[in-house]
């Protein structure tokens, strides 16, 4: 169900990783953020698929940890795209708050170091 989206995201990350852009510290940070967001997106998608199939689920703690370590954008995108965890108040409020915090930190770091 989600294989095409996952493959497309993986190909994008591989193309970016092969470029000269990621030779700087800034590039490594951008690569990490891209990777953690792709992973977060994929894990949310897999959890949704498991929920639909009635199978064993990925613990909510893991979903929050991925979002907290920089993957909030990927988590939020997956939540909206797959309509997953949108009725859970801790996710519907917590993930956007994490994203706002992460964007704020990124803007501060860009202002300070670029």
N, C-alpha and C positions, 0 to 999 in steps of 0.2 A: 504494500500500500504506500509506504513512504520511501521506497528504494530509490526512485528517481531523484527526489529532493536531496536525499542523503548523498547520493553519488555526485550530484551537481555541486553541492557544497564542498565535498571532499576534493573534487577537481579544481575548484577555485582556490582552495587553500594550497594545494600542490603547486599550481601555477605561480601563486604569489611567493611561495617558499623558494622556488627556483630562480626568482629574479634577484638582481643586485640590491634591491631595496632593503633587504633584511640583513645587511652587513653592519648596521649601526645598532646601538643600544635601543634607540627609538624604534627601529624596525623589529627588533626582537620582541619588544613589548607589544607592538601592534600584532605581530605574528601570534604571540601568546593569547592575546585577547580574541583574535579571530578563531584560533583553535578552541579555546574554552567555550566560546559562544556556539561554535558548530557542535561540539560535544554536548553542551547543554541542550541545544535544540534536538539533537538525535536522541538523547536520553529521555527527554519529555515525550518525543514522538513514540519511542519504544514503550514507555509506560502507558501511554494512551492506547496503543495497540494491544498491550497485555490486558488493560482494563476492558476493552471491547471483547476480547476473547475469554475473559474470566480466568486468566492465568495469574501466576505469582507476580506481584507488583514490585516496582523499585521503591525503596523506602523514601518517604517524604524528606527525611533528613538529607539524603543524598541529593535530591532535587534542589533543596535550599543551599547546600554546600556548593554545588556547581554554580548556582546563580550568585552566591556570595563571593566566590573567588573570581568574579569577572564575567560570568556568563549570564547576567541578568537580561541582556538584550535578546540573546538566543532563547532563553526560557520564556520571556514574554511573547516573543514572536510565535513560538510553538504553542503557548497557551491560547493565543488568539486564533491561530491557524487551525488547530485541531480541536478547539473548544475543550481544553483539558485543564482541570483544576480551577476553572473560572468561578465556580460557586463556593470554593473554599476561601473564606475571608482572609486567612493567613497568606494565601497565594495571591489573591486578587488585589490585596493591598501591599503585601510584603515584597513581591517581585518588582512592581513599579517603584517602590521606595528604594530598593536596592539599586535599580537602574538610575534613578535620580542621583543617588549618592555617588555611584560610579562615574556618571557623566560630570558631576561637580568636581570630583577628584581629578579626572582627566583634564578638565579645563584649567584647573589650578596648576597642574603639572606642566601643561603646555605653555601657559603664561610665564611660569617660572623658568623653564628650561629651553624654550625655543626662541 
